[in-house]
Amino acid sequence: MNIDEFWQTIDSVNSESDGDMDRKCELLKHRLNGLNEQALLDFINHFDSVDVGAYT
């Protein structure tokens, strides 16, 4: 998963959840469960990177 695919996933679950955080979490969980191991590791790495970047 590249960074564009990461953001597409985030944008998609955000749009589909209609602002409902519980729904957003369930959608993201469903999407992540469908990924292969490498794509999941890539997602985690991208998430960690943008999370750290948000606090700098």
N, CA, C and O atoms as a printed pandas DataFrame, in Angstrom:
     atom_number atom_name residue_name chain_id  residue_number  x_coord  y_coord  z_coord
0              1         N          MET        A               1    0.856   -1.176    0.000
1              2        CA          MET        A               1    0.000    0.000    0.000
2              3         C          MET        A               1    0.895    1.229    0.000
3              4         O          MET        A               1    1.782    1.369    0.842
4              5         N          ASN        A               2    0.650    2.112   -0.953
5              6        CA          ASN        A               2    1.409    3.353   -0.962
6              7         C          ASN        A               2    0.643    4.431   -0.192
7              8         O          ASN        A               2   -0.476    4.207    0.270
8              9         N          ILE        A               3    1.257    5.586   -0.066
9             10        CA          ILE        A               3    0.655    6.661    0.745
10            11         C          ILE        A               3   -0.667    7.142    0.152
11            12         O          ILE        A               3   -1.575    7.512    0.896
12            13         N          ASP        A               4   -0.789    7.143   -1.171
13            14        CA          ASP        A               4   -2.055    7.548   -1.788
14            15         C          ASP        A               4   -3.172    6.563   -1.464
15            16         O          ASP        A               4   -4.303    6.969   -1.197
16            17         N          GLU        A               5   -2.861    5.284   -1.488
17            18        CA          GLU        A               5   -3.852    4.263   -1.127
18            19         C          GLU        A               5   -4.223    4.367    0.349
19            20         O          GLU        A               5   -5.378    4.158    0.720
20            21         N          PHE        A               6   -3.243    4.689    1.188
21            22        CA          PHE        A               6   -3.519    4.912    2.610
22            23         C          PHE        A               6   -4.557    6.021    2.773
23            24         O          PHE        A               6   -5.558    5.841    3.466
24            25         N          TRP        A               7   -4.314    7.174    2.130
25            26        CA          TRP        A               7   -5.232    8.310    2.262
26            27         C          TRP        A               7   -6.578    8.020    1.612
27            28         O          TRP        A               7   -7.605    8.502    2.092
28            29         N          GLN        A               8   -6.599    7.249    0.539
29            30        CA          GLN        A               8   -7.872    6.864   -0.078
30            31         C          GLN        A               8   -8.697    6.027    0.898
31            32         O          GLN        A               8   -9.913    6.194    0.990
32            33         N          THR        A               9   -8.041    5.137    1.616
33            34        CA          THR        A               9   -8.727    4.323    2.621
34            35         C          THR        A               9   -9.289    5.199    3.726
35            36         O          THR        A               9  -10.448    5.050    4.113
36            37         N          ILE        A              10   -8.474    6.112    4.235
37            38        CA          ILE        A              10   -8.921    7.016    5.300
38            39         C          ILE        A              10  -10.083    7.874    4.817
39            40         O          ILE        A              10  -11.092    7.997    5.510
40            41         N          ASP        A              11   -9.949    8.466    3.638
41            42        CA          ASP        A              11  -11.010    9.316    3.093
42            43         C          ASP        A              11  -12.298    8.537    2.877
43            44         O          ASP        A              11  -13.389    9.038    3.149
44            45         N          SER        A              12  -12.170    7.319    2.390
45            46        CA          SER        A              12  -13.331    6.493    2.105
46            47         C          SER        A              12  -14.115    6.165    3.371
47            48         O          SER        A              12  -15.332    6.346    3.410
48            49         N          VAL        A              13  -13.436    5.690    4.393
49            50        CA          VAL        A              13  -14.157    5.334    5.630
50            51         C          VAL        A              13  -14.705    6.589    6.303
51            52         O          VAL        A              13  -15.755    6.538    6.945
52            53         N          ASN        A              14  -14.013    7.702    6.163
53            54        CA          ASN        A              14  -14.512    8.954    6.726
54            55         C          ASN        A              14  -15.808    9.366    6.034
55            56         O          ASN        A              14  -16.775    9.747    6.695
56            57         N          SER        A              15  -15.827    9.289    4.726
57            58        CA          SER        A              15  -17.028    9.662    3.964
58            59         C          SER        A              15  -18.193    8.717    4.242
59            60         O          SER        A              15  -19.330    9.156    4.412
60            61         N          GLU        A              16  -17.908    7.439    4.286
61            62        CA          GLU        A              16  -18.963    6.436    4.468
62            63         C          GLU        A              16  -19.537    6.419    5.880
63            64         O          GLU        A              16  -20.630    5.893    6.090
64            65         N          SER        A              17  -18.835    6.975    6.836
65            66        CA          SER        A              17  -19.285    6.901    8.230
66            67         C          SER        A              17  -20.261    8.000    8.603
67            68         O          SER        A              17  -20.915    7.917    9.643
68            69         N          ASP        A              18  -20.372    9.026    7.777
69            70        CA          ASP        A              18  -21.264   10.160    8.073
70            71         C          ASP        A              18  -20.992   10.764    9.450
71            72         O          ASP        A              18  -21.916   11.199   10.137
72            73         N          GLY        A              19  -19.735   10.787    9.842
73            74        CA          GLY        A              19  -19.356   11.414   11.108
74            75         C          GLY        A              19  -19.526   10.536   12.338
75            76         O          GLY        A              19  -19.243   10.979   13.451
76            77         N          ASP        A              20  -19.972    9.331   12.165
77            78        CA          ASP        A              20  -20.176    8.399   13.277
78            79         C          ASP        A              20  -18.857    7.663   13.537
79            80         O          ASP        A              20  -18.450    6.817   12.741
80            81         N          MET        A              21  -18.196    7.980   14.640
81            82        CA          MET        A              21  -16.882    7.416   14.927
82            83         C          MET        A              21  -16.923    5.898   15.090
83            84         O          MET        A              21  -16.005    5.209   14.645
84            85         N          ASP        A              22  -17.964    5.371   15.714
85            86        CA          ASP        A              22  -18.077    3.911   15.852
86            87         C          ASP        A              22  -18.181    3.259   14.476
87            88         O          ASP        A              22  -17.551    2.232   14.222
88            89         N          ARG        A              23  -18.965    3.848   13.601
89            90        CA          ARG        A              23  -19.117    3.322   12.234
90            91         C          ARG        A              23  -17.792    3.421   11.489
91            92         O          ARG        A              23  -17.405    2.499   10.771
92            93         N          LYS        A              24  -17.098    4.547   11.664
93            94        CA          LYS        A              24  -15.801    4.741   11.008
94            95         C          LYS        A              24  -14.822    3.657   11.431
95            96         O          LYS        A              24  -14.109    3.101   10.596
96            97         N          CYS        A              25  -14.784    3.358   12.708
97            98        CA          CYS        A              25  -13.878    2.318   13.219
98            99         C          CYS        A              25  -14.233    0.948   12.649
99           100         O          CYS        A              25  -13.346    0.177   12.281
100          101         N          GLU        A              26  -15.527    0.645   12.574
101          102        CA          GLU        A              26  -15.952   -0.640   12.018
102          103         C          GLU        A              26  -15.602   -0.738   10.531
103          104         O          GLU        A              26  -15.146   -1.785   10.070
104          105         N          LEU        A              27  -15.811    0.337    9.789
105          106        CA          LEU        A              27  -15.457    0.338    8.368
106          107         C          LEU        A              27  -13.959    0.142    8.174
107          108         O          LEU        A              27  -13.530   -0.626    7.313
108          109         N          LEU        A              28  -13.170    0.841    8.979
109          110        CA          LEU        A              28  -11.721    0.708    8.858
110          111         C          LEU        A              28  -11.276   -0.702    9.230
111          112         O          LEU        A              28  -10.423   -1.288    8.564
112          113         N          LYS        A              29  -11.855   -1.236   10.288
113          114        CA          LYS        A              29  -11.528   -2.609   10.701
114          115         C          LYS        A              29  -11.832   -3.590    9.574
115          116         O          LYS        A              29  -11.037   -4.487    9.291
116          117         N          HIS        A              30  -12.974   -3.417    8.940
117          118        CA          HIS        A              30  -13.353   -4.292    7.835
118          119         C          HIS        A              30  -12.368   -4.175    6.680
119          120         O          HIS        A              30  -11.958   -5.182    6.102
120          121         N          ARG        A              31  -11.989   -2.946    6.346
121          122        CA          ARG        A              31  -11.025   -2.733    5.258
122          123         C          ARG        A              31   -9.671   -3.350    5.585
123          124         O          ARG        A              31   -9.057   -3.999    4.737
124          125         N          LEU        A              32   -9.212   -3.149    6.803
125          126        CA          LEU        A              32   -7.901   -3.664    7.189
126          127         C          LEU        A              32   -7.897   -5.187    7.237
127          128         O          LEU        A              32   -6.890   -5.809    6.900
128          129         N          ASN        A              33   -8.996   -5.791    7.647
129          130        CA          ASN        A              33   -9.089   -7.254    7.674
130          131         C          ASN        A              33   -8.966   -7.854    6.285
131          132         O          ASN        A              33   -8.572   -9.011    6.144
132          133         N          GLY        A              34   -9.299   -7.081    5.254
133          134        CA          GLY        A              34   -9.233   -7.574    3.897
134          135         C          GLY        A              34   -7.868   -7.440    3.239
135          136         O          GLY        A              34   -7.674   -7.893    2.111
136          137         N          LEU        A              35   -6.922   -6.823    3.935
137          138        CA          LEU        A              35   -5.598   -6.599    3.364
138          139         C          LEU        A              35   -4.692   -7.809    3.576
139          140         O          LEU        A              35   -4.845   -8.559    4.540
140          141         N          ASN        A              36   -3.752   -7.979    2.659
141          142        CA          ASN        A              36   -2.736   -8.997    2.895
142          143         C          ASN        A              36   -1.734   -8.455    3.914
143          144         O          ASN        A              36   -1.778   -7.276    4.265
144          145         N          GLU        A              37   -0.851   -9.297    4.378
145          146        CA          GLU        A              37    0.057   -8.921    5.463
146          147         C          GLU        A              37    0.919   -7.711    5.111
147          148         O          GLU        A              37    1.080   -6.808    5.931
148          149         N          GLN        A              38    1.474   -7.685    3.899
149          150        CA          GLN        A              38    2.343   -6.571    3.517
150          151         C          GLN        A              38    1.569   -5.254    3.435
151          152         O          GLN        A              38    2.059   -4.220    3.888
152          153         N          ALA        A              39    0.381   -5.285    2.867
153          154        CA          ALA        A              39   -0.432   -4.070    2.766
154          155         C          ALA        A              39   -0.824   -3.568    4.160
155          156         O          ALA        A              39   -0.860   -2.361    4.399
156          157         N          LEU        A              40   -1.113   -4.485    5.070
157          158        CA          LEU        A              40   -1.443   -4.095    6.439
158          159         C          LEU        A              40   -0.236   -3.456    7.127
159          160         O          LEU        A              40   -0.375   -2.440    7.807
160          161         N          LEU        A              41    0.932   -4.043    6.954
161          162        CA          LEU        A              41    2.145   -3.448    7.526
162          163         C          LEU        A              41    2.413   -2.070    6.928
163          164         O          LEU        A              41    2.826   -1.151    7.636
164          165         N          ASP        A              42    2.181   -1.928    5.635
165          166        CA          ASP        A              42    2.346   -0.627    4.989
166          167         C          ASP        A              42    1.377    0.398    5.580
167          168         O          ASP        A              42    1.760    1.536    5.855
168          169         N          PHE        A              43    0.121   -0.010    5.775
169          170        CA          PHE        A              43   -0.878    0.884    6.365
170          171         C          PHE        A              43   -0.416    1.338    7.750
171          172         O          PHE        A              43   -0.462    2.526    8.068
172          173         N          ILE        A              44    0.024    0.397    8.558
173          174        CA          ILE        A              44    0.489    0.721    9.912
174          175         C          ILE        A              44    1.660    1.690    9.860
175          176         O          ILE        A              44    1.704    2.648   10.632
176          177         N          ASN        A              45    2.599    1.456    8.970
177          178        CA          ASN        A              45    3.753    2.353    8.851
178          179         C          ASN        A              45    3.335    3.754    8.418
179          180         O          ASN        A              45    3.832    4.744    8.955
180          181         N          HIS        A              46    2.425    3.843    7.452
181          182        CA          HIS        A              46    1.933    5.155    7.023
182          183         C          HIS        A              46    1.201    5.846    8.166
183          184         O          HIS        A              46    1.380    7.042    8.398
184          185         N          PHE        A              47    0.372    5.080    8.880
185          186        CA          PHE        A              47   -0.370    5.654   10.006
186          187         C          PHE        A              47    0.588    6.197   11.058
187          188         O          PHE        A              47    0.438    7.326   11.526
188          189         N          ASP        A              48    1.562    5.390   11.419
189          190        CA          ASP        A              48    2.531    5.828   12.424
190          191         C          ASP        A              48    3.276    7.083   11.981
191          192         O          ASP        A              48    3.516    7.991   12.777
192          193         N          SER        A              49    3.631    7.121   10.726
193          194        CA          SER        A              49    4.364    8.266   10.184
194          195         C          SER        A              49    3.520    9.560   10.241
195          196         O          SER        A              49    4.011   10.600   10.679
196          197         N          VAL        A              50    2.276    9.490    9.807
197          198        CA          VAL        A              50    1.454   10.705    9.826
198          199         C          VAL        A              50    1.050   11.070   11.238
199          200         O          VAL        A              50    0.856   12.249   11.537
200          201         N          ASP        A              51    0.920   10.084   12.115
201          202        CA          ASP        A              51    0.605   10.349   13.518
202          203         C          ASP        A              51    1.746   11.113   14.175
203          204         O          ASP        A              51    1.513   12.105   14.866
204          205         N          VAL        A              52    2.960   10.663   13.968
205          206        CA          VAL        A              52    4.128   11.370   14.514
206          207         C          VAL        A              52    4.227   12.762   13.917
207          208         O          VAL        A              52    4.517   13.729   14.621
208          209         N          GLY        A              53    3.984   12.860   12.616
209          210        CA          GLY        A              53    4.057   14.152   11.939
210          211         C          GLY        A              53    3.043   15.152   12.461
211          212         O          GLY        A              53    3.281   16.359   12.426
212          213         N          ALA        A              54    1.913   14.656   12.945
213          214        CA          ALA        A              54    0.882   15.547   13.482
214          215         C          ALA        A              54    1.310   16.218   14.773
215          216         O          ALA        A              54    0.759   17.252   15.151
216          217         N          TYR        A              55    2.276   15.644   15.441
217          218        CA          TYR        A              55    2.719   16.179   16.732
218          219         C          TYR        A              55    4.051   16.899   16.650
219          220         O          TYR        A              55    4.646   17.222   17.678
220          221         N          THR        A              56    4.528   17.155   15.431
221          222        CA          THR        A              56    5.797   17.880   15.300
222          223         C          THR        A              56    5.570   19.247   14.701
223          224         O          THR        A              56    6.521   20.005   14.514
